[in-house]
Amino acid sequence: MASAQASLDSVKLAMKATNDLFNTEVVVKGNFAALDDVYTADACVLPPGGPMVSGRQAIREFFPGLVASMHAKSVALSSVEIIPAGDGVVEVGAAEVTVEPPGQAGSVVHCKYVVFWRQEDGRWKWRLDVWNMNA
């Protein structure tokens, strides 16, 4: 049992690194090519109120508009629960999105999310990603 926990702990560290990469490279720096290191090649994004976005190319095309429309400046992702699931891991989490619309003071939008993670090319990446804003 100890080795299973050690293995899960190493997965959690890898997940944190990917989540941090999403914030620093994609949201803060606008480096949307870094999405290749966040999402698997066959990933699907299920955004609130919009159609499913499938595949890495479509995801790279989707995110610039999302980040711009939200006026997002950063995203702090926090795991609430990690659930081993077959060859992957399910993460239930909470997000704090710092937004700064033009001419307005910055504020924080609270969201919740579920991500199904899989390993691809030796990295833990997002295979399925769904989120929505809290009321």
Summary of the structure (lengths in Angstrom):
residues: 135
radius of gyration: 14.9
end to end distance: 39.9
largest distance: 54.2
contacts: 372
relative contact order: 0.18
helix: 36%
strand: 45%
